[in-house]
Amino acid sequence: MAAIQPRSIHYAQNFLKSRSLVERLLDTCDIGPDDVVYEIGPGRGIITGCLAQRCRKVVAVEKDPVLAGALRSSFAGIASITIHEGDFLEYRLPNGHYKVFANIPFNITSAIVTRLTTAPVPPDDAYLIMQKEAAEKFLGEPYESLYGLLLKPCFELGILHHFKRSDFAPGPRVDVVMLRLSKRGPPLLSRAEMPLFRDFVVYSFTTPQPSLRRSLKSVFTPHQFKLLSHNLNLDFDATPTSVCFEQWLALYDGFKHFAHPQAIHTILGSEMRLRQRQARLEKIHRTRAAGKW
């Protein structure tokens, strides 16, 4: 097997050291001999080799050209392993059933999760090794997050493993876990309903007001607030992060029941506007960063 050199600092990543640990992790996953599994950032190939012994096909997407070349040499002649050199965020995902198992770069965790969960065909299961703080954001612990609420109608989330920092080389300065994202079948909301639900939640979170009541004052009347508060056991003077996912689903049902055309018009396009603002901020950040070189 060809020696694989450390990844350049531009692609810095914390690699698992133990093959036996990878095997134990895979024992907890629903990955079998008929599965096609995608790996993001395979690095030195420890996970790649373990996956190949358990599933039908492994597609490993590696951005670092030096590592990608070494991986091709290491796994030459193994037909079940495909090494793709490129950026996973630009990689075209398949239209059929597939799963993901990856120790991902922590600095692009949200981008990878977004890429997977908003794909035309998301993975049936994704097992992602990530920073514990990021996993808790997706889970909504200890408070719900906008990101987590947008995931939960279509995915079940759970932490399967807590790592020791000594499991990695180099050792990370943060706590690390393995998060499972499992596609619901069927989702809790229909495909037709999802855009309106997403706009409703995004509007509620991004309207700069101190409470849910103030955020939604253009959506519900005082009488409707009173009815919903009683029926849902919901305190509208709380912040959006204090409302659990199940209450958000019920609140959305109330919105559909009560909403008049002007209220719907008020919230429509909220997610798109948020994404446009984020894109502008990212462009400014990239421009400033480029100016430093």
C-alpha angles and dihedrals in degrees: 000000000000118000112253115215123219116277118259117259090252089067096035113172139161110242127206111244103199126070090194090057090052089051091052091049091051090050087065093051131086095237119134144170095277096052130108108214128194120207122200117211099355092184108177095005103244092130092039093059094046092049092050090061092055109037141046097247138005122202109191116193112201124179099192108085093206093054092042090055092048091049091053089053093046094051099034111143095023102116095192093063123075120185114204118191111213149073112305090211087065096038118116108238121217126264094224136063117306142146134216130221117174148148095221131200105264094221093065099037096120092046092052094047090048091049092052100041097044095045116121086247111024120202118273087231134005122194108192127181106213147145111297092231091058092048090052090052091056092045093049095239125186089351131015116259129205090240093053094048091054090053102045102072089063104026139047113217133202142153112244102178142017114211132212114235088236089065088079139063113241094026112238122236091224136061114266133205139172112245123199119211108191120187112237118233106232106009119238090246128040121249088250092054099045099081092054092046091050092048091048094052094042091050091050093050100041102044101103099237131123097235143029090247092057092044093053100038090112091050106046132038121230089257092051091049089054094050094046093046090054097042096045098033085234128156106216090191088069124094120260091252090060093062114089124228095255090054090050090055090050092046090052089053087053090050091053090049098048105026118119121203093265092054091051090047089052095059100033113112095018094128093047091051090050092051091049091052091048091049091052091050091049090050091051090049092050091048093050092047091050090052091061094064 
